[in-house]
Amino acid sequence: MCDPCASVLSCARENLLPLARKHLLPLALDHLLPILKEAVNMIRGVPNDEIAHMKHELETIEEFIHQADKMADAEEYNPSDGTREKIKQLIEASFRIQDVIDEYINCVEQQLPDPGCATVASEYVKTKILRLQIAHDIQIIKSRITEIKDTSSETNHEGSSSSAINPNATLLQNLRKAPFYLKEADVVGFEKPRDKLIDWLVKGRDELTVVSVVAMGGQGKTTLAKKVFDQVKGQFDYHVWITVSQSYNIEELLREMLKELCKQQNFSPPEMIHEMNKELLVEKVRNYLQEKRYVVVFDDVWNNSPFWADIKFAMSDKQKGCRILITTRIMDVATSCRESSFVEIHELKGLDDEQSLKLFNKKAFYDLEECCPDNLIDISSKIVKKCGGLPLAIVVTGGLLCKNRNAIEWYKFNDNIKPKLKKDSVINTFLVLSYHDLSYNLKSCLLYFGIYPEDWEVYSTRLIRQWIAEGFVKEEEGMTLEEVAEGYLTELIHRSLVQVVSIKIDGRAKSCRVHDLVHDMILKKFEDLSFCKNISEDGQSALNGIVRRLSITTNLDNLMESNESSQVRSLLVPNPYTLHESVVRKITTKFKLLKVFDAELARGIEVPEDLGSLNHLKYFSIMKPYDYETVLPKSIGMLENLETLDLTGIAVYHLPKEICKLRKLRHFLVGRSLSLVQLKDCIGGMTSLQTLRMLYLKQDESEDDIVEAIKELGKLKQLKELGLRSLDRKFMSVISSSINKLQQMEKLTLVEYLGYKDYYTFDDLNLNLPKLRYFALKGNLEKLPNWISKLPNLVSLKLNSSRLREDSMKLLKSMPNLMSISFLLDAYLGKTLHFQNEWFKNLKELRLEYVKYLKDILIDHGALPSLEKLSISEAPELKTLPTGIQRLKKLEYLTIRFMSEKFTQNFLLNGGQDHWIFKQVPFVRIYCPNAAFIGGSRS
């Protein structure tokens, strides 16, 4: 076994596990494990059987560390300053392990000469010397860890009772009991969800139905469930409330159910109930529920797989309208029940401003008839706003302030509300429980949200690519890393730790963020784990101690004067902030091991000539003012590990030929200025590419060169997203041929040359892409081609400037997965659009913009049954709302803009703001000349 590998494994087994068992360093250990695994996977020259052995050992360590970490945080661990310093030392040691391994890998990758090269011997000697140096470094690290261990106080937790293991247990029990003692008037904002849940429980189908309430901790799930339970329990023969919690014993849970069922029948529990095994308890419970209508509440369920597998066989279903009500933070808990039952799911949202203020007033002014004094009205609104609609935060805040109603003190509180809420044991307990229910890699993914400012909307694709570059994403057989990472994001959303801001038409998250209090918890973890340092204009700017990631939200230009950390792996500067020369000139010398660079450079600052020295870089996204060209250095070709190159924020007209060396590139994004022909000699060799956009065909380039470049595209077998513009009809045949070879394609954008006005650029295009989901086409069509209707998985179709002259909807009407259609900027020149019975059963969104000849939109009964969004703008010949719009029972959003005077007159004659459409559709926005009508049933 090579020295570095042996030392790493020995270090872990001999020293880290004893420390973990004493719970001294639990927060650091889950970040050490992926580093160790990276070492095993990356160091070369180790036999396969030894690698397999080390992986097995490390997996054992992983499980133990995960459990030890959970137990340690459950103890409400509050280390002294000295212990915290020891934790920092171990974190620093673990980072050093990663650094020396990366240095070794870097040396090996740069020193692999051809076998016949005369420098083989000298390079071999250099590599051996470096390995000896690494072994020496690891021995120093090992000694440091041993020193930490020897100076740590001995703590023995063996034989601890459950209450000793978790001092927060009593607090949590009291929190869960609290809803049982609430008065009706104490509950705010639950009227609509309460009514929905009651309908699901007492009405509807006869078959057993599982109703779930899903939300983050502190959102009020238990309170709502208790309110509903009290109102419906009289309509059932049996009504049972069971608190499940994070760790539960299925036998004890079944015994509790059985005892309650016996009590409600005035029977004594069966003899020897405490000796019954699971199978017998399931049988007993099932027998009691036979031929009865029952409702059972399972409150605070965490684990989807074991729980439902454990409990479902006890739930008898004789089609008597039986119901199960589950509260959970995790969406998968709710959806897992679908395998054997009907399921209804309600995602509980935060309170709006009015509801939040009402709840706050109940707590802060309980002795003033819940009326806020005049001098506190303004500051109350500001304080409540910072609670983000979270009922628990509002209740805690109201409780803190009710004892002192001095306005000056309240303004001081408002300035420091987040630190005060962070310190509150109730809120902290809820958030930390959710955090530590995550695997170590999911913890890292969640922590990454803290690199972005509070309330920042993060685009999912950007976040996922950064996670991959950081090494947070594990490989899974049969899936790309991007697919695995998207699964991680989905899990964090389903666990109610991440909030979805916008969604794609197919329901996947387009952008997201975390709640303010979750963001604050993450920042506290940054301190504990040295995960990231945030530098802002109003915060600490010196990089004291170890810095692994750096997030800069200031335009100060003197950041690097006292900051010389060489261990930074990620540098993020979110817009509108920019990097100045003082930082840029030192990046390539001080941040040699940088993996992620995502920043905007200040005006006049150029990309460093020695950019290629950052050979660990995997993610590079750069922005600059777009008013002049950015020149990329030739050394960019040395970034052989680069996976994402995002140049959409700069004007780059020429690429150095060295770009051809980036064979690991997965995502290549450029703006509007780069010609495909520049890549003709190398693009075909970039076979790892999944994303390539937006390249254009320059009209004054050689046709032979253009054809050659297009043919090279056909070699990118992994490509999933492609964008091409400035296309000419004469190349459609070769474009079709090349694109049809890309059978993994999911998203395609094609744009014609802007100079073409009167001939049909895309009539010769013929595509056969079975996985294509999103298709956008800008350019003239004589008619909609038949092959579009044969794309089986097409979700979204966007046509722009297509100038279609006939009703093309008939061709698309039966596409099974089509959810969105957009006709934009003269895409349709016809006078009528007629949607007939059973057309577009799954269409959710229809956009019609600048349809200047359209006079009538007809919607027959049974057409567009799933439509949720309808947007019509700049249709000057359209005089009324679409005929039959009242038949769209699922329509949620109606937007009509820039219509004619005649449309305004007709709308006013039919009621204007009192038009019936506002009562049927939840959100309506109609903008006409000299008038605007805004409303809806939920507005």
DAZIHU-V468872 format. One record per backbone hydrogen bond with DSSP energy under -1.0 kcal/mol. CO is the residue of the C=O (numbers start at 0). NH is the residue of the N-H. Records with the same first field share a line. If there is no record, write none. Layout:
CO = NH  NH
This chain:
1 = 5
2 = 6
3 = 7
4 = 8
5 = 9
6 = 10
7 = 11
8 = 12
9 = 13
10 = 14  15
11 = 16
14 = 18
15 = 19
16 = 20
17 = 21
18 = 23
19 = 22
24 = 28
27 = 30
28 = 32
31 = 35
32 = 36
33 = 37
34 = 38
35 = 39
36 = 40
37 = 41
38 = 42
46 = 50
47 = 51
48 = 52
49 = 53
50 = 54
51 = 55
52 = 56
53 = 57
54 = 58
55 = 59
56 = 60
57 = 61
58 = 62
59 = 63
60 = 64
61 = 65
62 = 66
63 = 67
64 = 68
65 = 69
66 = 70
67 = 71
68 = 72
69 = 73
72 = 75
79 = 83
80 = 84
81 = 85
82 = 86
83 = 87
84 = 88
85 = 89
86 = 90
87 = 91
88 = 92
89 = 93
90 = 94
91 = 95
92 = 96
93 = 97
94 = 98
95 = 99
96 = 100
97 = 101
98 = 102
99 = 103
100 = 104
101 = 105
102 = 106
103 = 107
104 = 108
105 = 109
113 = 116
116 = 119
118 = 122
119 = 123
120 = 124
121 = 125
122 = 126
123 = 127
124 = 128
125 = 129
126 = 130
127 = 131
128 = 132
129 = 133
130 = 134
131 = 135
132 = 136
133 = 137
134 = 138
135 = 139
136 = 140
137 = 141
138 = 142
139 = 143
140 = 144
141 = 145
142 = 146
143 = 147
144 = 148
145 = 149
146 = 150
148 = 151
156 = 159
160 = 164
161 = 165
165 = 168
167 = 171
168 = 172
169 = 173
170 = 174
171 = 175
172 = 176
173 = 177
176 = 179
177 = 180
182 = 185
183 = 186
189 = 193
190 = 194
191 = 195
192 = 196
193 = 197
194 = 198
195 = 199
196 = 200
197 = 201
198 = 202
205 = 320
207 = 341
208 = 323
209 = 343
210 = 325
211 = 345
212 = 327
213 = 347
215 = 218
217 = 391
219 = 223
220 = 224
221 = 225
222 = 226
223 = 227
224 = 228
225 = 229
227 = 231
228 = 232
231 = 234
232 = 235
237 = 294
239 = 296
241 = 298
248 = 252
249 = 253
250 = 254
251 = 255
252 = 256
253 = 257
254 = 258
255 = 259
256 = 260
257 = 261
258 = 262
259 = 263
261 = 266
262 = 265
269 = 272
271 = 274
276 = 280
277 = 281
278 = 282
279 = 283
280 = 284
281 = 285
282 = 286
283 = 287
284 = 288
288 = 291
292 = 236  237
293 = 322
294 = 239
295 = 324
296 = 241
297 = 326
298 = 243
299 = 244
303 = 307
304 = 308
305 = 309
306 = 310
307 = 311
310 = 313
313 = 315
321 = 208
322 = 295
323 = 210
324 = 297
325 = 212
326 = 300
327 = 214
329 = 332
330 = 334
331 = 335
334 = 337
335 = 338
336 = 339  340
341 = 209
343 = 211
345 = 213
351 = 355
352 = 356
353 = 357
354 = 358
355 = 359
356 = 360
357 = 361
358 = 362
359 = 363
360 = 364
364 = 367  369
367 = 370
372 = 375
373 = 376
375 = 379
376 = 380
377 = 381
378 = 382
379 = 383
380 = 384
381 = 385
383 = 386
384 = 387
386 = 389
388 = 350
389 = 393
390 = 394
391 = 395
392 = 396
393 = 397
394 = 398
395 = 399
396 = 400
397 = 401
400 = 403
405 = 409
406 = 410
407 = 411
408 = 412
409 = 413
410 = 414
412 = 415
415 = 419
416 = 420
417 = 421
418 = 422
423 = 427
424 = 428
425 = 429
426 = 430
427 = 431
428 = 432
429 = 433
430 = 434
431 = 435
434 = 437
438 = 442
439 = 443
440 = 444
441 = 445
442 = 446
443 = 447
445 = 448
446 = 449
447 = 450
448 = 451
452 = 455
457 = 511
458 = 462
459 = 463
460 = 464
461 = 465
462 = 466
463 = 467
464 = 468
465 = 469
466 = 471
475 = 478
479 = 483
480 = 484
481 = 485
482 = 486
483 = 487
484 = 488
485 = 489
486 = 490
487 = 491
488 = 492
489 = 493
490 = 494
491 = 496  497
492 = 495
493 = 330
498 = 512
501 = 509  510
503 = 506
507 = 503
509 = 459
510 = 500  501
511 = 457
512 = 498
514 = 518
515 = 519
516 = 520
517 = 521
518 = 522
519 = 523
520 = 524
521 = 525
522 = 526
523 = 527
524 = 528
525 = 529
532 = 550
534 = 552
535 = 538
541 = 543
547 = 568  569
548 = 532
549 = 571
550 = 534
557 = 560
568 = 594  595
569 = 549
570 = 597
571 = 551
573 = 576
578 = 601
579 = 582  583
580 = 584
582 = 585
585 = 589
586 = 590
590 = 593
594 = 617  618
595 = 570
596 = 620
597 = 572
598 = 622
599 = 578
601 = 604
607 = 610
609 = 612
610 = 613
612 = 614
613 = 616
617 = 642  643
618 = 596
619 = 645
620 = 598
622 = 600
632 = 635
633 = 636
634 = 637
635 = 638
637 = 639
638 = 641
642 = 665  666
643 = 619
644 = 668
645 = 621
646 = 649
648 = 623
650 = 629
655 = 658
656 = 659
657 = 660
658 = 661
660 = 662
661 = 664
665 = 689  690
666 = 644
667 = 692
668 = 646
673 = 695
675 = 678
676 = 679
678 = 681  682
681 = 684
682 = 685
684 = 686
685 = 688
689 = 719  720
690 = 667
691 = 722
692 = 669
694 = 724
695 = 675
697 = 700
701 = 705
702 = 706
703 = 707
704 = 708
705 = 709
706 = 710
707 = 711
708 = 712
710 = 713
711 = 714
712 = 715
714 = 716
715 = 718
719 = 745  746
720 = 691
721 = 748
722 = 694
723 = 750
724 = 696
726 = 752
727 = 730
728 = 731
730 = 734
731 = 735
732 = 736
733 = 737
734 = 738
735 = 739
737 = 740
738 = 741
740 = 742
741 = 744
745 = 772  773
746 = 721
747 = 775
748 = 723
749 = 777
750 = 726
752 = 755
758 = 760
761 = 764
768 = 771
772 = 794  795
773 = 747
774 = 797
775 = 749
776 = 799
777 = 751
779 = 761
784 = 787
786 = 789
787 = 790
789 = 791
790 = 793
794 = 818  819
795 = 774
796 = 821
797 = 776
798 = 823
799 = 778
801 = 780
803 = 828
808 = 812
811 = 814
812 = 839
818 = 843  844
819 = 796
820 = 846
821 = 798
822 = 848
823 = 800
825 = 802
826 = 803
830 = 854  855
832 = 857
834 = 859
835 = 838
838 = 863
843 = 867  868
844 = 820
845 = 870
846 = 822
847 = 872
849 = 825
850 = 853
855 = 832
856 = 882
857 = 834
859 = 862
863 = 866
867 = 891  892
868 = 845
869 = 894
870 = 847
871 = 896
872 = 849
874 = 877
881 = 884
882 = 858
883 = 886
884 = 887
886 = 888
887 = 890
891 = 922
892 = 869
893 = 924
894 = 871
895 = 926
896 = 873
899 = 903
900 = 904
901 = 905
902 = 906
903 = 907
904 = 908
905 = 909
906 = 911
907 = 910
910 = 913
911 = 914
914 = 917
915 = 918  919
916 = 920
920 = 936
921 = 937
922 = 893
923 = 934
924 = 895
925 = 932
927 = 930
930 = 927
932 = 925
934 = 923
